[in-house]
Amino acid sequence: MMKNINIRLKLSVIIFISIIPWIMLFSLPVLDGQIWFFSVGEGDAIYIQTRQGNRILIDGGPDNTILSKLSSRIPWWDKHIDLVIVTHYHEDHIAGLIQVLEQYQVGRIILPQSDYQSPVRDVMLGFIDKKQISNTTYEKQDLIKSGGAELRCLWQESNTTDPNEGAYIFLLNMNQFKYLLTSDVEFTNFSQKMLTSEIGDIDLIKVPHQGSKNSLNQIVLDTIKPELAIISVGKNNYGHPNQDMIDLLGKNNILVYRTDKDGDIMINTINMIQRVSKYK
Protein backbone atom coordinates (compact mmCIF):
# COMPACT_ATOMS: atom_id res chain seq x y z
CA MET A 1 0.00 0.00 0.00
CA MET A 2 2.79 2.41 0.93
CA LYS A 3 4.55 1.57 -2.34
CA ASN A 4 1.45 2.56 -4.34
CA ILE A 5 1.20 5.86 -2.43
CA ASN A 6 4.85 6.63 -3.18
CA ILE A 7 4.33 5.87 -6.88
CA ARG A 8 1.28 8.15 -7.03
CA LEU A 9 3.17 10.86 -5.20
CA LYS A 10 6.08 10.65 -7.62
CA LEU A 11 3.74 10.75 -10.60
CA SER A 12 2.00 13.83 -9.18
CA VAL A 13 5.32 15.60 -8.73
CA ILE A 14 6.40 14.73 -12.29
CA ILE A 15 3.09 15.99 -13.74
CA PHE A 16 3.29 19.20 -11.69
CA ILE A 17 6.86 19.87 -12.79
CA SER A 18 5.97 19.20 -16.44
CA ILE A 19 3.17 21.78 -16.50
CA ILE A 20 5.15 24.52 -14.73
CA PRO A 21 6.66 25.80 -18.04
CA TRP A 22 3.17 26.02 -19.54
CA ILE A 23 1.85 27.89 -16.52
CA MET A 24 4.77 30.30 -16.70
CA LEU A 25 4.32 30.79 -20.47
CA PHE A 26 0.64 31.68 -20.28
CA SER A 27 1.11 33.69 -17.09
CA LEU A 28 3.59 36.07 -18.67
CA PRO A 29 2.20 39.61 -18.83
CA VAL A 30 1.10 40.85 -22.24
CA LEU A 31 2.63 44.19 -21.31
CA ASP A 32 0.40 46.86 -22.79
CA GLY A 33 -1.68 44.43 -24.83
CA GLN A 34 -1.27 42.50 -28.06
CA ILE A 35 -2.98 42.40 -31.43
CA TRP A 36 -2.50 39.27 -33.52
CA PHE A 37 -3.28 39.10 -37.22
CA PHE A 38 -3.37 35.35 -37.69
CA SER A 39 -2.28 33.66 -40.89
CA VAL A 40 -5.43 31.70 -41.70
CA GLY A 41 -5.25 31.64 -45.50
CA GLU A 42 -7.54 33.73 -47.68
CA GLY A 43 -9.57 35.31 -44.90
CA ASP A 44 -9.42 37.30 -41.68
CA ALA A 45 -8.89 36.45 -38.01
CA ILE A 46 -7.74 39.10 -35.54
CA TYR A 47 -7.12 38.32 -31.87
CA ILE A 48 -6.76 41.08 -29.27
CA GLN A 49 -5.58 40.60 -25.71
CA THR A 50 -5.77 43.73 -23.61
CA ARG A 51 -3.45 44.78 -20.84
CA GLN A 52 -6.05 43.62 -18.30
CA GLY A 53 -6.24 40.22 -19.99
CA ASN A 54 -9.53 40.57 -21.85
CA ARG A 55 -9.76 38.50 -25.02
CA ILE A 56 -11.43 39.67 -28.22
CA LEU A 57 -11.66 37.70 -31.48
CA ILE A 58 -12.68 39.45 -34.69
CA ASP A 59 -13.69 36.89 -37.34
CA GLY A 60 -12.37 33.34 -37.54
CA GLY A 61 -11.04 32.73 -41.03
CA PRO A 62 -12.15 30.14 -43.61
CA ASP A 63 -11.48 26.89 -41.70
CA ASN A 64 -10.33 25.31 -38.43
CA THR A 65 -6.84 26.83 -38.63
CA ILE A 66 -8.03 29.36 -36.07
CA LEU A 67 -8.11 26.66 -33.38
CA SER A 68 -4.36 26.05 -33.49
CA LYS A 69 -3.75 29.79 -33.54
CA LEU A 70 -5.87 30.37 -30.45
CA SER A 71 -4.36 27.41 -28.61
CA SER A 72 -0.95 29.07 -28.99
CA ARG A 73 -2.27 32.16 -27.20
CA ILE A 74 -4.90 30.86 -24.76
CA PRO A 75 -4.02 28.25 -22.10
CA TRP A 76 -5.78 24.92 -22.47
CA TRP A 77 -7.23 25.18 -18.96
CA ASP A 78 -8.95 28.52 -19.63
CA LYS A 79 -11.28 28.22 -22.62
CA HIS A 80 -12.81 31.68 -22.35
CA ILE A 81 -13.10 34.49 -24.90
CA ASP A 82 -14.77 37.66 -23.67
CA LEU A 83 -16.03 38.95 -27.02
CA VAL A 84 -16.35 37.66 -30.58
CA ILE A 85 -17.13 40.08 -33.41
CA VAL A 86 -18.48 38.84 -36.74
CA THR A 87 -17.82 41.58 -39.30
CA HIS A 88 -19.94 39.94 -42.01
CA TYR A 89 -21.26 36.54 -43.05
CA HIS A 90 -18.89 35.55 -45.84
CA GLU A 91 -17.39 32.10 -45.30
CA ASP A 92 -13.76 33.28 -45.30
CA HIS A 93 -14.56 35.22 -42.12
CA ILE A 94 -16.93 32.91 -40.24
CA ALA A 95 -16.29 29.24 -41.12
CA GLY A 96 -13.59 28.95 -38.46
CA LEU A 97 -15.87 30.46 -35.83
CA ILE A 98 -18.10 27.38 -35.77
CA GLN A 99 -15.45 25.30 -34.00
CA VAL A 100 -14.48 28.27 -31.83
CA LEU A 101 -18.05 28.57 -30.57
CA GLU A 102 -18.15 24.83 -29.95
CA GLN A 103 -14.85 24.58 -28.06
CA TYR A 104 -14.65 27.92 -26.23
CA GLN A 105 -16.84 29.72 -23.74
CA VAL A 106 -17.75 33.00 -25.43
CA GLY A 107 -19.06 35.78 -23.21
CA ARG A 108 -20.72 37.85 -25.92
CA ILE A 109 -20.91 37.99 -29.71
CA ILE A 110 -21.61 40.92 -32.03
CA LEU A 111 -23.37 39.98 -35.27
CA PRO A 112 -23.77 42.00 -38.49
CA GLN A 113 -27.06 43.50 -39.56
CA SER A 114 -27.34 41.46 -42.72
CA ASP A 115 -29.88 39.15 -44.36
CA TYR A 116 -27.16 37.32 -46.31
CA GLN A 117 -27.95 33.61 -46.32
CA SER A 118 -25.55 30.66 -46.43
CA PRO A 119 -25.33 27.17 -44.88
CA VAL A 120 -22.24 28.20 -42.87
CA ARG A 121 -24.08 31.22 -41.44
CA ASP A 122 -27.00 29.01 -40.43
CA VAL A 123 -24.73 26.52 -38.64
CA MET A 124 -22.95 29.32 -36.79
CA LEU A 125 -26.20 30.95 -35.67
CA GLY A 126 -27.40 27.51 -34.58
CA PHE A 127 -24.42 27.17 -32.24
CA ILE A 128 -25.10 30.62 -30.81
CA ASP A 129 -28.70 29.65 -30.04
CA LYS A 130 -27.73 26.22 -28.69
CA LYS A 131 -25.17 27.64 -26.26
CA GLN A 132 -27.35 30.66 -25.47
CA ILE A 133 -24.55 33.11 -26.15
CA SER A 134 -25.48 36.73 -25.54
CA ASN A 135 -25.54 38.47 -28.91
CA THR A 136 -26.38 41.84 -30.36
CA THR A 137 -25.82 44.07 -33.40
CA TYR A 138 -24.04 47.42 -33.49
CA GLU A 139 -24.74 50.75 -35.10
CA LYS A 140 -22.37 53.44 -36.30
CA GLN A 141 -20.66 55.20 -33.39
CA ASP A 142 -21.49 52.47 -30.89
CA LEU A 143 -18.56 51.96 -28.53
CA ILE A 144 -17.17 48.76 -27.03
CA LYS A 145 -14.99 49.06 -23.93
CA SER A 146 -13.09 45.96 -22.88
CA GLY A 147 -10.14 45.75 -20.54
CA GLY A 148 -8.72 49.16 -21.38
CA ALA A 149 -9.30 48.87 -25.13
CA GLU A 150 -11.96 50.81 -27.02
CA LEU A 151 -13.54 49.71 -30.29
CA ARG A 152 -15.73 52.28 -32.03
CA CYS A 153 -18.01 51.15 -34.83
CA LEU A 154 -17.38 53.49 -37.77
CA TRP A 155 -19.27 51.65 -40.46
CA GLN A 156 -22.13 49.21 -40.76
CA GLU A 157 -24.51 49.30 -43.70
CA SER A 158 -27.59 47.08 -43.70
CA ASN A 159 -29.10 48.57 -46.88
CA THR A 160 -26.91 46.64 -49.29
CA THR A 161 -26.99 43.24 -50.93
CA ASP A 162 -23.20 42.93 -50.77
CA PRO A 163 -21.98 41.68 -47.36
CA ASN A 164 -18.55 43.19 -48.02
CA GLU A 165 -20.03 46.68 -48.37
CA GLY A 166 -22.12 46.25 -45.24
CA ALA A 167 -19.41 44.83 -42.98
CA TYR A 168 -18.33 46.40 -39.72
CA ILE A 169 -15.37 48.77 -39.62
CA PHE A 170 -13.93 49.37 -36.16
CA LEU A 171 -11.41 51.87 -34.90
CA LEU A 172 -9.42 50.30 -32.08
CA ASN A 173 -7.86 52.60 -29.50
CA MET A 174 -5.43 50.80 -27.24
CA ASN A 175 -2.50 52.24 -25.29
CA GLN A 176 -2.82 55.56 -27.15
CA PHE A 177 -2.35 53.84 -30.52
CA LYS A 178 -5.05 53.76 -33.20
CA TYR A 179 -5.76 50.77 -35.42
CA LEU A 180 -8.28 50.81 -38.27
CA LEU A 181 -9.84 47.36 -38.73
CA THR A 182 -11.66 47.43 -42.04
CA SER A 183 -12.87 43.88 -42.70
CA ASP A 184 -13.69 43.72 -46.45
CA VAL A 185 -15.14 47.23 -46.88
CA GLU A 186 -13.44 48.87 -49.84
CA PHE A 187 -13.10 52.64 -49.61
CA THR A 188 -15.53 53.50 -52.37
CA ASN A 189 -17.17 56.90 -52.63
CA PHE A 190 -20.18 56.05 -50.49
CA SER A 191 -18.07 55.49 -47.36
CA GLN A 192 -14.91 57.47 -48.03
CA LYS A 193 -16.08 60.94 -46.92
CA MET A 194 -17.57 59.70 -43.67
CA LEU A 195 -14.61 57.55 -42.73
CA THR A 196 -11.83 59.98 -43.49
CA SER A 197 -13.56 62.83 -41.66
CA GLU A 198 -13.91 60.84 -38.41
CA ILE A 199 -10.71 58.83 -38.18
CA GLY A 200 -7.84 61.29 -38.39
CA ASP A 201 -4.25 60.02 -38.27
CA ILE A 202 -3.87 56.36 -37.37
CA ASP A 203 -0.95 54.09 -36.58
CA LEU A 204 -2.02 50.96 -38.47
CA ILE A 205 -4.58 49.89 -41.04
CA LYS A 206 -5.75 46.39 -41.80
CA VAL A 207 -5.97 46.73 -45.59
CA PRO A 208 -9.52 45.86 -46.72
CA HIS A 209 -10.46 42.77 -48.69
CA GLN A 210 -7.05 41.07 -48.91
CA GLY A 211 -5.54 44.10 -50.64
CA SER A 212 -7.89 44.12 -53.62
CA LYS A 213 -7.54 46.72 -56.37
CA ASN A 214 -10.12 49.13 -54.94
CA SER A 215 -9.41 48.57 -51.26
CA LEU A 216 -7.69 51.95 -50.71
CA ASN A 217 -6.80 55.08 -52.61
CA GLN A 218 -4.48 58.07 -52.31
CA ILE A 219 -7.14 60.37 -50.87
CA VAL A 220 -7.76 58.01 -47.97
CA LEU A 221 -4.06 57.51 -47.28
CA ASP A 222 -3.44 61.27 -47.36
CA THR A 223 -6.08 61.67 -44.67
CA ILE A 224 -5.43 58.82 -42.25
CA LYS A 225 -1.63 58.61 -42.74
CA PRO A 226 -0.97 55.08 -41.45
CA GLU A 227 2.56 54.01 -40.64
CA LEU A 228 1.87 50.27 -40.85
CA ALA A 229 -0.39 48.17 -43.06
CA ILE A 230 -1.42 44.55 -42.56
CA ILE A 231 -2.70 42.48 -45.47
CA SER A 232 -4.46 39.31 -44.36
CA VAL A 233 -4.25 37.07 -47.42
CA GLY A 234 -3.54 33.53 -48.54
CA LYS A 235 -3.25 31.50 -51.72
CA ASN A 236 -6.04 32.64 -54.07
CA ASN A 237 -7.20 32.98 -57.66
CA TYR A 238 -8.24 36.62 -57.37
CA GLY A 239 -4.85 38.28 -57.72
CA HIS A 240 -4.82 39.39 -54.07
CA PRO A 241 -3.06 41.49 -53.07
CA ASN A 242 -3.23 43.68 -56.15
CA GLN A 243 0.20 44.92 -57.25
CA ASP A 244 -1.07 48.47 -57.78
CA MET A 245 -2.21 48.48 -54.16
CA ILE A 246 1.19 47.26 -52.98
CA ASP A 247 2.84 50.00 -55.05
CA LEU A 248 0.49 52.63 -53.61
CA LEU A 249 1.37 51.65 -50.04
CA GLY A 250 5.07 51.69 -50.88
CA LYS A 251 4.78 55.09 -52.53
CA ASN A 252 3.41 56.42 -49.24
CA ASN A 253 6.27 54.91 -47.22
CA ILE A 254 3.91 52.60 -45.37
CA LEU A 255 5.53 49.50 -43.94
CA VAL A 256 3.57 46.49 -45.22
CA TYR A 257 3.22 43.08 -43.58
CA ARG A 258 1.47 40.15 -45.26
CA THR A 259 0.22 37.02 -43.53
CA ASP A 260 0.96 34.88 -46.62
CA LYS A 261 4.65 35.85 -46.45
CA ASP A 262 5.20 36.86 -42.82
CA GLY A 263 2.93 34.38 -41.03
CA ASP A 264 1.20 35.47 -37.84
CA ILE A 265 1.84 39.16 -37.15
CA MET A 266 1.80 40.43 -33.59
CA ILE A 267 1.67 44.10 -32.61
CA ASN A 268 2.40 45.07 -29.03
CA THR A 269 3.53 48.12 -27.11
CA ILE A 270 6.18 48.30 -24.43
CA ASN A 271 6.56 51.61 -22.60
CA MET A 272 4.59 53.33 -25.38
CA ILE A 273 6.85 51.92 -28.10
CA GLN A 274 5.06 49.89 -30.77
CA ARG A 275 6.73 46.66 -31.88
CA VAL A 276 5.98 44.21 -34.68
CA SER A 277 6.87 40.51 -34.51
CA LYS A 278 6.43 37.82 -37.16
CA TYR A 279 5.81 34.12 -36.51
CA LYS A 280 5.92 31.71 -39.45
C-alpha positions in Angstrom: 0.0 0.0 0.0 2.8 2.4 0.9 4.5 1.6 -2.3 1.4 2.6 -4.3 1.2 5.9 -2.4 4.8 6.6 -3.2 4.3 5.9 -6.9 1.3 8.1 -7.0 3.2 10.9 -5.2 6.1 10.6 -7.6 3.7 10.8 -10.6 2.0 13.8 -9.2 5.3 15.6 -8.7 6.4 14.7 -12.3 3.1 16.0 -13.7 3.3 19.2 -11.7 6.9 19.9 -12.8 6.0 19.2 -16.4 3.2 21.8 -16.5 5.2 24.5 -14.7 6.7 25.8 -18.0 3.2 26.0 -19.5 1.8 27.9 -16.5 4.8 30.3 -16.7 4.3 30.8 -20.5 0.6 31.7 -20.3 1.1 33.7 -17.1 3.6 36.1 -18.7 2.2 39.6 -18.8 1.1 40.8 -22.2 2.6 44.2 -21.3 0.4 46.9 -22.8 -1.7 44.4 -24.8 -1.3 42.5 -28.1 -3.0 42.4 -31.4 -2.5 39.3 -33.5 -3.3 39.1 -37.2 -3.4 35.3 -37.7 -2.3 33.7 -40.9 -5.4 31.7 -41.7 -5.3 31.6 -45.5 -7.5 33.7 -47.7 -9.6 35.3 -44.9 -9.4 37.3 -41.7 -8.9 36.4 -38.0 -7.7 39.1 -35.5 -7.1 38.3 -31.9 -6.8 41.1 -29.3 -5.6 40.6 -25.7 -5.8 43.7 -23.6 -3.5 44.8 -20.8 -6.1 43.6 -18.3 -6.2 40.2 -20.0 -9.5 40.6 -21.8 -9.8 38.5 -25.0 -11.4 39.7 -28.2 -11.7 37.7 -31.5 -12.7 39.5 -34.7 -13.7 36.9 -37.3 -12.4 33.3 -37.5 -11.0 32.7 -41.0 -12.2 30.1 -43.6 -11.5 26.9 -41.7 -10.3 25.3 -38.4 -6.8 26.8 -38.6 -8.0 29.4 -36.1 -8.1 26.7 -33.4 -4.4 26.0 -33.5 -3.7 29.8 -33.5 -5.9 30.4 -30.4 -4.4 27.4 -28.6 -1.0 29.1 -29.0 -2.3 32.2 -27.2 -4.9 30.9 -24.8 -4.0 28.2 -22.1 -5.8 24.9 -22.5 -7.2 25.2 -19.0 -8.9 28.5 -19.6 -11.3 28.2 -22.6 -12.8 31.7 -22.3 -13.1 34.5 -24.9 -14.8 37.7 -23.7 -16.0 39.0 -27.0 -16.3 37.7 -30.6 -17.1 40.1 -33.4 -18.5 38.8 -36.7 -17.8 41.6 -39.3 -19.9 39.9 -42.0 -21.3 36.5 -43.0 -18.9 35.5 -45.8 -17.4 32.1 -45.3 -13.8 33.3 -45.3 -14.6 35.2 -42.1 -16.9 32.9 -40.2 -16.3 29.2 -41.1 -13.6 28.9 -38.5 -15.9 30.5 -35.8 -18.1 27.4 -35.8 -15.4 25.3 -34.0 -14.5 28.3 -31.8 -18.1 28.6 -30.6 -18.2 24.8 -30.0 -14.8 24.6 -28.1 -14.6 27.9 -26.2 -16.8 29.7 -23.7 -17.8 33.0 -25.4 -19.1 35.8 -23.2 -20.7 37.8 -25.9 -20.9 38.0 -29.7 -21.6 40.9 -32.0 -23.4 40.0 -35.3 -23.8 42.0 -38.5 -27.1 43.5 -39.6 -27.3 41.5 -42.7 -29.9 39.2 -44.4 -27.2 37.3 -46.3 -27.9 33.6 -46.3 -25.5 30.7 -46.4 -25.3 27.2 -44.9 -22.2 28.2 -42.9 -24.1 31.2 -41.4 -27.0 29.0 -40.4 -24.7 26.5 -38.6 -22.9 29.3 -36.8 -26.2 30.9 -35.7 -27.4 27.5 -34.6 -24.4 27.2 -32.2 -25.1 30.6 -30.8 -28.7 29.6 -30.0 -27.7 26.2 -28.7 -25.2 27.6 -26.3 -27.3 30.7 -25.5 -24.5 33.1 -26.1 -25.5 36.7 -25.5 -25.5 38.5 -28.9 -26.4 41.8 -30.4 -25.8 44.1 -33.4 -24.0 47.4 -33.5 -24.7 50.7 -35.1 -22.4 53.4 -36.3 -20.7 55.2 -33.4 -21.5 52.5 -30.9 -18.6 52.0 -28.5 -17.2 48.8 -27.0 -15.0 49.1 -23.9 -13.1 46.0 -22.9 -10.1 45.7 -20.5 -8.7 49.2 -21.4 -9.3 48.9 -25.1 -12.0 50.8 -27.0 -13.5 49.7 -30.3 -15.7 52.3 -32.0 -18.0 51.2 -34.8 -17.4 53.5 -37.8 -19.3 51.6 -40.5 -22.1 49.2 -40.8 -24.5 49.3 -43.7 -27.6 47.1 -43.7 -29.1 48.6 -46.9 -26.9 46.6 -49.3 -27.0 43.2 -50.9 -23.2 42.9 -50.8 -22.0 41.7 -47.4 -18.5 43.2 -48.0 -20.0 46.7 -48.4 -22.1 46.3 -45.2 -19.4 44.8 -43.0 -18.3 46.4 -39.7 -15.4 48.8 -39.6 -13.9 49.4 -36.2 -11.4 51.9 -34.9 -9.4 50.3 -32.1 -7.9 52.6 -29.5 -5.4 50.8 -27.2 -2.5 52.2 -25.3 -2.8 55.6 -27.2 -2.3 53.8 -30.5 -5.1 53.8 -33.2 -5.8 50.8 -35.4 -8.3 50.8 -38.3 -9.8 47.4 -38.7 -11.7 47.4 -42.0 -12.9 43.9 -42.7 -13.7 43.7 -46.5 -15.1 47.2 -46.9 -13.4 48.9 -49.8 -13.1 52.6 -49.6 -15.5 53.5 -52.4 -17.2 56.9 -52.6 -20.2 56.1 -50.5 -18.1 55.5 -47.4 -14.9 57.5 -48.0 -16.1 60.9 -46.9 -17.6 59.7 -43.7 -14.6 57.5 -42.7 -11.8 60.0 -43.5 -13.6 62.8 -41.7 -13.9 60.8 -38.4 -10.7 58.8 -38.2 -7.8 61.3 -38.4 -4.3 60.0 -38.3 -3.9 56.4 -37.4 -0.9 54.1 -36.6 -2.0 51.0 -38.5 -4.6 49.9 -41.0 -5.7 46.4 -41.8 -6.0 46.7 -45.6 -9.5 45.9 -46.7 -10.5 42.8 -48.7 -7.0 41.1 -48.9 -5.5 44.1 -50.6 -7.9 44.1 -53.6 -7.5 46.7 -56.4 -10.1 49.1 -54.9 -9.4 48.6 -51.3 -7.7 51.9 -50.7 -6.8 55.1 -52.6 -4.5 58.1 -52.3 -7.1 60.4 -50.9 -7.8 58.0 -48.0 -4.1 57.5 -47.3 -3.4 61.3 -47.4 -6.1 61.7 -44.7 -5.4 58.8 -42.2 -1.6 58.6 -42.7 -1.0 55.1 -41.5 2.6 54.0 -40.6 1.9 50.3 -40.9 -0.4 48.2 -43.1 -1.4 44.6 -42.6 -2.7 42.5 -45.5 -4.5 39.3 -44.4 -4.2 37.1 -47.4 -3.5 33.5 -48.5 -3.3 31.5 -51.7 -6.0 32.6 -54.1 -7.2 33.0 -57.7 -8.2 36.6 -57.4 -4.8 38.3 -57.7 -4.8 39.4 -54.1 -3.1 41.5 -53.1 -3.2 43.7 -56.1 0.2 44.9 -57.2 -1.1 48.5 -57.8 -2.2 48.5 -54.2 1.2 47.3 -53.0 2.8 50.0 -55.1 0.5 52.6 -53.6 1.4 51.7 -50.0 5.1 51.7 -50.9 4.8 55.1 -52.5 3.4 56.4 -49.2 6.3 54.9 -47.2 3.9 52.6 -45.4 5.5 49.5 -43.9 3.6 46.5 -45.2 3.2 43.1 -43.6 1.5 40.1 -45.3 0.2 37.0 -43.5 1.0 34.9 -46.6 4.6 35.8 -46.5 5.2 36.9 -42.8 2.9 34.4 -41.0 1.2 35.5 -37.8 1.8 39.2 -37.2 1.8 40.4 -33.6 1.7 44.1 -32.6 2.4 45.1 -29.0 3.5 48.1 -27.1 6.2 48.3 -24.4 6.6 51.6 -22.6 4.6 53.3 -25.4 6.8 51.9 -28.1 5.1 49.9 -30.8 6.7 46.7 -31.9 6.0 44.2 -34.7 6.9 40.5 -34.5 6.4 37.8 -37.2 5.8 34.1 -36.5 5.9 31.7 -39.4 
